[in-house]
Structure formats: structure tokens, C-alpha cells
Amino acid sequence: MADWSRLDLRVLRELVASPRVGITELATRLGVARNTAHARVARLERRGVVGQRGRSVDYTALGVEVTAFVTIQVAQGRLKGAVEDLVALPYVLEAHGIAGDGDLLVRVAARNTRHLHEVINGVLACRGVIRSTTAVAMTEQIAFRVAPLLDDLERTSPEGE
């Protein structure tokens, strides 16, 4: 696990549980000095382990009720252009380069199925996109989470702070 300590993992667990926790409160919860908590958070941020520390947004509560996963095949050598175009589409939530059937796996959101059709047409209009396959999410069975991963890393990491 690289050079992450159990304290780093405890810091991460607290940040996952309470993304907007202040450094003083974090230090209290961890039982460490404020400077120690600040230094650990700063290190995690510098190394890119901790990104946005704001609240998560439930876009379904805003009337954006459909989530779909779109597998995209991109023409050889055109990935950069496709990604640049995808970034410009507001209902594209994330995209991952993948191995297997397709080149990108893209999570999109839409107000309804009619709007989803428009969103997918926007995806298909991106430079280099050859074809797509869409899977519509019916329900969320397990929300995105990292706490169990952090628990296991802490459990299996060597002792030390």
C-alpha cells in the first residue's frame, strides 16, 4: 500500500464520513494534534488521494431521474478528441478508458428517457465515436463507496502511524 499509514487511512475514513469536517474537529476525532491532522490532509490532497471535499449531490432530487452507462467505441487515434467533446456535454458525469468491448465507459444522467435519447445523440456526435451501447440503470443497489476498501486496507496494513 505504498507509504500510507494507518493514520492516513483513519484520516481518509473521517473525510469520507464527513467531507466538510474542519481540521480542528478532525484532529479531535482522531486524537491527534491539529498540525498533524492538517499535515496529513495536505499530504493526501497533494498526492491526489483526496479530491473534492464538498457534499455529494443527489441529482435525482433535482429531477434528473435517469442514469445510464454508455460503452463507446472510438476510431483508432481519435480518443483525445472524443474525450474533449465528452467533457463539453453537461450530462456526462464521468468517463473511463476500458479494455474489452469498447474504449470508454461513460456514465450519463438525463431528466427522462426522451432526454436520455438526446444525451446519447450528443455522445454519438463526439469526434471519433463510431458506435455505442447503452445500459439504463433501473435502481442503485450499492452507492459509490470507499469506506469498506479503507477498512480492509487499514486491517491489512502494517502497524505504524
Secondary structure by P-SEA (a helix, b strand, c coil): cccccaaaaaaaaaaaacccccaaaaaaaacccaaaaaaaaaaaaaaccccccccccccccccccbbbbbbbbbcccaaaaaaaaaaacccccccccccccccbbbbbbcccaaaaaaaaaaaaaccccccbbbbbbcccccccccaaaaaaaaaaccccc
